[in-house]
Amino acid sequence: MLWQLNLTRFSDIDRVIALALIDAIDTDGRLTQTPEGIQSDLAIDGVDLEEVLAVLHRLQHFEPSGLFAEDLRECLLIQLRQLPPTTPFRDVAGALVSRHLSQLPSTPLRQLAKKLRAEESELEGAMQLIRSLDPTPGASIGDEQTGYVTPDIFVRQHNDRWLVELNPDISPKLRVNEHYVAILSEGSASDRGYAKEHLQEARWFMKSLQSRNETLLKVASKIVEHQRSFLEQGEIGMKPLVLADIASEVELHESTVSRATTQKYMHTPRGTFELKYFFSSRLTGDDGEDASSTAIKATIRQLVTGEDIRKPLSDAKLCILLKEQGMTVARRTIAKYREQLNIPPSNERKRLN
């Protein structure tokens, strides 16, 4: 933004306004303050709201198109206005976004066409044009640093067995400096007392690290025992598991297991996961068999991916299909899981398809 600002002719006052507007956009490119708020914060004599709006209008022509909007509607309208006037369906798309954006997911095209006095084919073309726009143009130029995870545990398969190992890079070899140990027998009484105290602390610290690593390895090994089917089949094979299950098996308090699995990561052939990922709630079917919420979500995603796009599966139909696979799930639970997976309802999927 600053680079483009330096290439644009602005008066000194307008440049100050432009800098304030640039400071007021978030990582998606949206304004986090209203023009009125920015004009008030500047508190510069002679700068009125019309001048702030004039500078804002110029900044909205910066690349990528759609920056400096107050909401999604304005973001899409900015992009549409900057398309060539001869762009097919541009005007219809503009009317849709301007008047009926909130209704697009749920209102049939026939009703929208009637409201806009347009043909359904025109609305279909306009919808395609709207889908080609970028709802978060700032994300493409964000400067956020990517965080990389260092696994604490490595899991690999060998001769039909799953081996669990600590990452040696996270557990460096520590030893006591022998020079200070020698002081215990060679130094003065005060030196020996000081060295003995800190030698005990050093050995306690090393023992604590060793105990921490042993706990982590025991907990990870038990998780792998329970979730072997996940490692072999993916999310559909995830078994129900709670902290109490592991705690009882490794004979530790549940809070200790919770701490041992927080922000600790396991590298597997299926990817790198936080240890807490392997814990999922338990749903019991009519036949008494347990299924994990993770496996149910994976099955829902699989069923929707393979559905007939002309007749998307309703939540009620998903209930039936899941029950056929031994998973008895209430329709409202399926709706909740579907929303968590960012899967629209069947009527919206039909229109999107």
C-alpha positions in Angstrom: 0.0 0.0 0.0 2.8 2.4 0.9 4.6 1.6 -2.3 1.5 2.4 -4.4 1.0 5.6 -2.3 4.5 6.8 -3.1 3.7 6.4 -6.8 0.4 8.5 -6.5 0.3 12.3 -6.5 -1.2 13.5 -3.3 -1.1 16.8 -1.4 0.6 16.8 2.0 -2.8 16.8 3.8 -4.2 14.1 1.5 -1.1 12.0 2.1 -1.7 12.2 5.9 -5.3 11.1 5.3 -4.1 8.2 3.1 -1.6 7.0 5.7 -4.4 7.0 8.3 -6.6 5.0 6.0 -3.9 2.5 5.3 -3.2 2.1 9.0 -7.0 1.4 9.5 -7.2 -1.8 7.3 -7.0 -5.3 8.6 -5.3 -8.4 7.1 -8.3 -9.0 4.8 -8.1 -5.4 3.4 -11.2 -4.2 5.3 -11.5 -0.8 7.0 -11.5 -1.2 10.8 -12.7 2.4 11.2 -15.4 4.4 9.6 -14.4 7.5 7.5 -16.1 9.6 10.1 -14.0 8.0 12.9 -10.8 8.6 10.9 -11.7 12.3 10.2 -12.4 12.7 13.9 -9.1 11.1 14.9 -7.0 13.2 12.6 -8.3 16.4 14.2 -6.7 18.5 11.5 -8.2 21.9 10.9 -9.8 22.2 7.5 -10.1 18.5 6.9 -13.7 17.6 6.5 -15.5 14.3 5.8 -15.8 15.0 2.1 -12.0 15.2 1.8 -11.5 11.9 3.7 -14.0 10.2 1.4 -12.3 11.6 -1.7 -8.9 10.2 -0.6 -10.7 6.9 0.3 -12.2 6.7 -3.2 -8.7 7.1 -4.8 -7.2 4.4 -2.5 -10.0 2.0 -3.5 -8.4 2.0 -7.0 -5.2 0.5 -5.5 -4.3 -3.2 -6.2 -5.5 -5.7 -5.4 -9.0 -4.5 -6.2 -11.5 -4.5 -3.4 -9.3 -3.0 -0.6 -10.6 -0.3 1.8 -14.2 -1.6 1.9 -16.2 -1.4 5.0 -17.9 -4.8 4.5 -18.2 -7.7 2.0 -20.9 -5.9 0.0 -18.7 -2.9 -0.7 -15.7 -5.0 -1.3 -17.5 -6.9 -4.1 -19.0 -3.7 -5.6 -15.5 -2.1 -5.8 -14.3 -5.0 -7.8 -17.3 -5.1 -10.1 -17.0 -1.3 -10.7 -13.4 -1.7 -11.8 -14.2 -4.4 -14.4 -14.6 -3.2 -18.1 -18.2 -2.0 -18.8 -18.4 -4.7 -21.5 -17.9 -7.5 -19.0 -20.8 -9.9 -19.4 -23.4 -9.8 -16.6 -21.5 -7.0 -14.7 -24.6 -4.8 -14.2 -26.8 -7.8 -13.1 -24.0 -8.9 -10.7 -23.8 -5.3 -9.3 -27.6 -5.3 -8.7 -27.5 -8.7 -7.0 -24.7 -7.6 -4.6 -26.1 -4.2 -4.0 -29.7 -5.2 -3.2 -29.8 -9.0 -2.4 -26.4 -10.1 -1.2 -27.7 -11.5 2.1 -30.4 -13.5 0.2 -28.1 -15.2 -2.3 -27.5 -18.3 -0.3 -31.2 -19.1 0.4 -33.4 -17.5 -2.3 -34.1 -19.4 -5.5 -32.8 -17.8 -8.7 -36.3 -17.7 -10.0 -37.4 -15.3 -7.3 -34.3 -13.1 -7.6 -34.8 -12.9 -11.4 -38.3 -11.7 -10.8 -37.2 -9.1 -8.4 -34.5 -7.8 -10.8 -36.7 -8.3 -13.9 -33.9 -10.4 -15.5 -33.7 -13.8 -17.1 -32.5 -16.8 -15.0 -29.7 -17.3 -17.4 -28.5 -13.8 -16.7 -28.5 -14.4 -13.0 -26.6 -17.7 -13.4 -23.9 -15.7 -15.3 -23.9 -13.0 -12.7 -23.5 -15.6 -9.9 -20.5 -17.1 -11.8 -19.0 -13.6 -12.0 -19.6 -12.9 -8.3 -17.9 -16.2 -7.4 -14.8 -15.1 -9.4 -14.3 -12.1 -7.1 -12.0 -12.1 -4.0 -13.9 -11.6 -0.7 -10.6 -11.0 1.2 -8.3 -9.2 -1.2 -5.9 -8.2 1.6 -5.1 -11.8 2.4 -3.1 -12.2 -0.8 -0.7 -9.5 0.3 -0.6 -10.2 4.0 2.8 -10.2 5.8 1.9 -12.6 8.6 4.7 -15.1 9.4 4.0 -18.7 8.9 4.5 -20.7 12.0 6.2 -24.1 11.7 5.7 -26.9 14.1 8.6 -29.1 15.4 7.2 -32.6 16.2 7.9 -34.0 19.6 7.1 -37.5 18.6 7.8 -39.5 15.4 5.6 -42.5 14.5 6.5 -44.9 11.7 5.4 -48.3 10.6 8.0 -51.2 10.6 7.1 -54.8 9.9 3.4 -54.3 10.6 4.2 -52.6 13.9 3.9 -48.9 14.7 7.1 -47.5 16.4 6.9 -44.4 18.6 10.1 -42.4 19.2 10.9 -39.1 20.8 12.4 -36.4 18.5 16.0 -36.2 19.7 16.2 -32.5 18.8 13.7 -31.6 21.5 15.5 -33.5 24.3 19.2 -32.5 24.2 21.7 -34.5 26.1 22.6 -32.6 29.3 25.4 -33.3 31.8 27.0 -31.6 34.8 30.2 -29.7 34.3 32.9 -31.7 36.0 34.8 -28.6 36.9 32.1 -27.6 39.4 31.8 -31.2 40.7 35.6 -31.0 41.5 35.0 -27.9 43.6 33.0 -30.1 46.0 36.2 -31.8 47.1 38.8 -29.1 46.4 37.3 -25.8 47.3 36.7 -24.0 50.6 33.8 -25.0 52.9 31.6 -22.1 51.5 32.5 -23.1 47.9 31.6 -26.7 48.6 28.3 -25.8 50.2 27.4 -23.5 47.2 28.4 -26.1 44.6 26.6 -28.9 46.4 23.3 -27.0 46.5 23.4 -26.1 42.8 24.6 -29.6 41.9 21.5 -31.0 43.5 19.4 -28.5 41.6 21.1 -29.4 38.3 20.5 -33.1 38.8 16.9 -32.5 39.8 16.4 -30.5 36.7 17.9 -33.2 34.5 15.8 -35.9 36.2 12.7 -33.8 35.7 13.4 -33.5 32.0 14.0 -37.2 31.8 10.7 -37.8 33.6 8.9 -35.4 31.3 10.2 -37.2 28.2 9.3 -40.6 29.6 5.7 -39.4 30.4 5.4 -38.0 26.9 6.6 -41.2 25.3 4.3 -43.4 27.4 1.2 -41.2 26.6 2.1 -41.1 22.9 2.5 -44.8 22.7 -0.9 -45.4 24.3 -2.5 -43.0 21.9 -1.0 -44.9 19.0 -2.3 -48.2 20.4 -5.8 -46.8 20.5 -5.6 -45.0 17.2 -3.9 -47.5 15.0 -6.9 -47.7 12.7 -6.6 -43.9 12.2 -3.0 -44.3 11.1 -4.0 -47.0 8.7 -7.4 -45.7 7.4 -7.4 -41.9 8.1 -10.1 -39.9 10.0 -12.8 -42.5 9.3 -10.8 -44.9 11.5 -10.6 -42.6 14.5 -11.7 -44.3 17.7 -13.4 -42.6 20.6 -10.8 -41.5 23.2 -10.8 -39.3 26.2 -8.0 -38.2 28.6 -9.3 -40.4 31.4 -8.8 -43.5 29.2 -5.1 -42.8 28.7 -4.6 -41.6 32.3 -5.9 -44.9 33.8 -3.6 -46.9 31.4 -0.4 -45.0 32.2 -1.4 -44.6 35.9 -1.1 -40.8 35.9 -3.5 -38.1 36.9 -5.8 -36.8 34.1 -4.4 -33.3 34.5 -0.9 -34.7 34.0 -1.9 -36.3 30.7 -3.6 -33.0 29.7 -0.4 -31.1 30.3 1.6 -33.7 28.5 -0.5 -33.5 25.3 -0.9 -29.7 25.2 1.1 -28.1 22.3 2.9 -31.4 21.8 2.9 -32.7 18.2 3.2 -36.1 16.6 4.5 -36.7 13.1 2.8 -39.6 11.4 2.6 -40.9 7.8 -0.8 -39.1 7.6 0.6 -35.7 8.7 1.6 -33.8 11.9 -1.1 -33.5 14.6 -1.3 -32.1 18.1 -1.7 -34.9 20.5 -5.0 -33.5 21.6 -6.3 -34.1 18.1 -6.5 -37.8 18.8 -9.1 -37.3 21.6 -12.7 -37.2 20.4 -16.1 -37.5 22.0 -17.9 -40.8 22.0 -21.3 -41.5 20.4 -23.0 -44.8 21.1 -25.2 -46.4 18.5 -28.3 -48.5 18.8 -26.2 -51.6 18.6 -24.0 -50.5 21.5 -21.0 -49.8 19.2 -19.1 -46.6 19.9 -18.0 -44.1 17.2 -15.9 -41.0 17.5 -17.1 -37.5 16.5 -14.0 -37.2 14.2 -14.9 -40.4 12.3 -18.5 -39.3 12.0 -17.4 -35.9 10.5 -15.1 -37.7 8.1 -17.9 -40.0 7.0 -20.2 -37.0 6.5 -17.6 -35.3 4.4 -17.0 -38.5 2.4 -20.8 -38.9 1.7 -21.2 -35.3 0.6 -18.2 -35.4 -1.7 -19.7 -38.5 -3.4 -23.3 -37.2 -3.6 -25.2 -36.6 -6.8 -24.8 -32.9 -7.4 -28.2 -32.7 -8.9 -29.8 -34.2 -5.7 -27.6 -33.2 -2.7 -28.0 -35.3 0.5 -30.3 -33.7 3.1 -29.4 -34.0 6.8 -32.2 -36.5 7.2 -30.8 -38.7 4.4 -27.3 -38.4 5.9 -28.9 -39.8 9.2 -30.1 -42.8 7.3 -26.8 -43.4 5.5 -24.8 -43.1 8.7 -27.1 -45.5 10.5 -26.5 -48.0 7.7 -22.8 -47.8 8.6 -23.5 -48.4 12.3 -23.4 -44.7 13.3 -26.7 -43.5 14.9 -26.6 -39.8 14.9 -29.4 -37.3 15.5 -30.2 -34.9 12.6 -29.5 -31.8 14.7 -26.0 -33.3 15.5 -25.4 -33.9 11.8 -26.4 -30.3 11.1 -23.9 -29.1 13.8 -21.1 -31.2 12.4 -21.9 -30.1 8.8 -21.6 -26.5 9.9 -18.3 -27.2 11.6 -17.1 -28.7 8.3 -18.2 -25.6 6.5 -20.6 -27.7 4.3 -23.7 -25.7 3.3 -27.2 -27.2 3.6 -28.4 -29.3 0.7 -30.5 -26.6 -0.9 -27.5 -24.2 -1.0 -25.2 -27.0 -2.3 -27.7 -27.6 -5.2 -27.6 -24.0 -6.2 -23.8 -23.7 -5.9 -23.4 -26.8 -8.0 
